[in-house]
Amino acid sequence: MRRERAVWIGAIAAVRTPAVIIWRFRHERVCVTWSLVAGSLAFGSAAGVAQEVAKLPPSGTTHFTTYFSVHPAHVVEMVEDSSITVAELVGITVNPDGEPYFDNMVVRCLVSIRVVKGEQELYGACKETDKDGDSTSTTFDSKAHYFIGGTGKYQGITGEAPFTVESLPSPGDGRGALIIPHEVTWKIE
């Protein structure tokens, strides 16, 4: 109820002076942040331990699906059904097997999509970061992701993750949306 009131007051104040709404928004964010800090201290570190991502086994196989928003940055249209596009993909992963590995990771990729006379090739790289701040780095082509290393629990990771791509309707603004299921096999060396 208080938040609704603050939003309405802020909206009215914004009509008169934008500085008031900005101050109220920042003040509200600070209060929420301090409330979260106080709550964390009050409940101790047990909640933090529960949130930690499980240690990755030295080797294994699992599945994960990445849900991406695609933003084409640059496109060069050429002759004879040929083009090159550079795009940024941002998304999250979900492990449908219920395992904690490769689950709820934030993913950012850059991809080059080259089409020559209708034949398409993909080349790109991604960084996947988990809740602990540990990350993997991959390169990919039209068939699979290839681990080139990682930090924290992923340090020394090798392996690959073949994938398929399902395109979703565009959310507008020239953007795309993709669902990309992977079957990942890894080894920590």
C-alpha positions in Angstrom: 0.0 0.0 0.0 2.8 2.4 0.9 4.6 1.7 -2.4 1.4 2.4 -4.4 1.0 5.7 -2.5 4.7 6.6 -3.2 4.3 5.9 -6.9 1.1 8.0 -7.2 2.7 10.9 -5.2 5.8 10.6 -7.4 3.7 10.7 -10.5 1.9 13.8 -9.4 5.2 15.4 -8.3 6.8 14.5 -11.7 4.2 16.7 -13.4 5.4 19.7 -11.3 9.1 18.9 -11.0 11.1 15.9 -12.3 13.7 16.2 -9.5 11.1 15.2 -6.8 10.3 11.9 -8.5 14.0 11.2 -9.0 14.7 11.9 -5.4 11.7 9.8 -4.2 12.8 6.9 -6.5 16.4 7.0 -5.3 15.3 7.4 -1.7 12.9 4.4 -2.1 15.7 2.3 -3.6 18.0 3.2 -0.7 15.4 2.2 1.8 14.7 -1.1 0.1 18.5 -1.8 -0.2 19.0 -1.1 3.5 16.0 -3.3 4.4 17.6 -6.1 2.4 21.0 -5.6 4.1 19.4 -5.5 7.6 17.3 -8.7 6.8 20.4 -10.5 5.6 22.3 -9.6 8.8 19.3 -10.6 11.0 19.0 -14.0 9.4 22.7 -14.6 9.3 24.6 -16.3 6.4 22.5 -19.5 6.3 20.4 -18.0 3.5 23.5 -17.1 1.5 24.8 -20.7 1.8 21.4 -22.0 0.4 21.8 -19.6 -2.6 25.3 -20.7 -3.5 25.5 -22.8 -6.7 26.5 -26.4 -6.1 30.1 -27.4 -6.9 30.5 -28.7 -10.4 31.5 -32.4 -10.7 34.9 -33.0 -12.5 33.0 -34.2 -15.5 29.4 -34.8 -16.6 26.5 -34.3 -19.0 23.4 -32.3 -18.5 21.0 -30.1 -20.4 20.3 -26.4 -20.2 18.1 -24.1 -22.2 18.9 -20.5 -22.9 16.2 -17.9 -23.4 17.6 -15.0 -25.5 16.7 -11.5 -26.5 18.5 -10.7 -29.8 19.6 -7.2 -30.7 21.0 -6.9 -34.3 23.7 -4.2 -34.0 24.9 -4.0 -37.6 23.7 -5.4 -40.9 25.3 -5.2 -44.3 23.1 -6.4 -47.1 25.0 -7.6 -50.2 24.1 -9.0 -53.6 22.8 -12.5 -54.4 21.0 -13.3 -51.1 24.2 -12.5 -49.1 24.6 -10.4 -45.9 26.5 -10.2 -42.7 25.0 -9.3 -39.3 26.6 -8.7 -36.0 24.2 -9.2 -33.1 24.2 -9.2 -29.3 22.3 -11.9 -27.4 21.4 -11.5 -23.8 19.5 -14.1 -21.7 19.3 -16.6 -18.9 19.7 -20.4 -18.7 17.4 -23.0 -17.1 18.4 -26.6 -16.4 15.3 -28.7 -17.3 16.8 -31.7 -15.6 16.5 -30.0 -12.2 20.2 -30.0 -11.6 22.0 -26.9 -10.3 24.6 -26.9 -13.0 24.2 -24.4 -15.8 21.0 -23.2 -14.2 20.0 -19.5 -13.7 23.2 -18.2 -15.4 23.2 -14.8 -17.0 24.4 -15.0 -20.6 25.8 -12.4 -23.0 27.0 -13.3 -26.5 28.2 -11.6 -29.6 27.5 -13.4 -32.9 28.4 -12.8 -36.5 25.9 -14.3 -38.9 27.3 -14.6 -42.4 25.0 -15.5 -45.3 26.5 -16.2 -48.7 24.1 -17.0 -51.5 21.6 -18.2 -49.0 24.0 -20.4 -47.0 24.2 -19.3 -43.3 27.2 -19.6 -40.9 27.4 -18.6 -37.3 30.4 -17.6 -35.3 30.4 -16.1 -31.9 31.4 -16.1 -28.2 29.6 -16.1 -24.9 30.2 -15.5 -21.2 27.9 -17.3 -18.8 27.9 -16.1 -15.2 26.2 -17.9 -12.2 24.8 -16.5 -9.0 28.3 -16.8 -7.3 29.9 -14.6 -10.0 31.8 -17.6 -11.5 31.7 -17.8 -15.3 32.4 -19.9 -18.3 33.6 -18.6 -21.7 32.6 -20.3 -24.9 33.0 -19.9 -28.6 30.4 -21.3 -31.0 29.5 -22.1 -34.5 26.4 -23.3 -36.2 26.5 -26.7 -34.4 27.8 -26.2 -30.8 29.3 -24.1 -28.0 32.9 -25.0 -27.1 34.2 -24.3 -23.6 37.5 -22.3 -23.7 37.8 -21.9 -19.9 36.2 -20.4 -16.9 36.6 -18.8 -13.4 36.0 -20.1 -9.9 34.2 -23.6 -10.0 34.5 -23.5 -13.8 38.3 -23.0 -14.0 39.8 -25.5 -16.4 36.5 -26.4 -18.0 36.5 -28.0 -21.5 33.8 -29.7 -23.5 31.0 -28.8 -25.8 27.3 -28.1 -25.9 25.5 -29.0 -29.2 22.3 -26.9 -29.6 19.2 -26.4 -31.6 17.5 -23.1 -32.2 13.8 -22.2 -31.9 12.9 -18.7 -33.1 10.0 -16.8 -31.4 8.0 -13.9 -32.7 9.8 -10.6 -32.6 9.0 -8.5 -29.6 9.3 -5.4 -31.9 12.0 -2.7 -32.3 13.9 -5.0 -34.7 14.7 -7.4 -31.9 14.5 -11.2 -32.0 13.8 -13.8 -29.4 15.2 -17.3 -29.3 15.0 -20.5 -27.2 18.2 -22.6 -27.5 18.3 -26.0 -25.8 21.8 -27.4 -25.2 23.1 -30.8 -24.3 26.4 -30.1 -22.5 29.3 -32.5 -21.8 32.1 -31.1 -19.7 35.4 -32.0 -18.0 37.4 -29.9 -15.5 41.1 -30.3 -16.1 
